[in-house]
Amino acid sequence: MIRITTTQLWVHDQDEALAFYTDKVGMEVKEDVTVPEMGNFRWLTVAPPGQDDIAIVLMAIPGPPIADQAMGEAIRDLMGKGMAGAVFLTTDDCEKAYEEMSARGVEFTEPPQRQLYGIDCGFRDPSGNTLRLTQPDTSFGK
């Protein structure tokens, strides 16, 4: 069987991203390891509390020798447009989560709205990554 264990988002600043995802979104650190043998490469992951089977890697934009200057700029350009990555989160109460996260400083791009599939809202992280927060309608698609 194949399972998803991690997904990745590019971030401009790992410390800023870590503060955003833990302090504002409410996730917890899963791994934060620096590897000196790989040029101080930092493996940083977060996940919702209690969800041990998947994590989001907050990956710094690579430089040489992994990626050249043009590649780094292409990644930054896509991030600025909100097109470098997306994460879809679910909750039992979208409006409550929206209020709580707003109070912690998350700036939403869209407030909760009823959609065909449930209640949905959107926000972006400090690096420009798109996140959707959804309260699924269990009757959708049945």
Secondary structure, DSSP 8 states (H G I E B T S, - for coil): -----EEEEEES-HHHHHHIIIIIS--EEEEEEEEGGGTSEEEEEEE-TT-TT-EEEEEE---TTTS-HHHHHHHHHHHHTT-S-EEEEE-S-HHHHHHHHHHTT--EEEEEEEETTEEEEEEE-TT--EEEEEEE-TTTT-
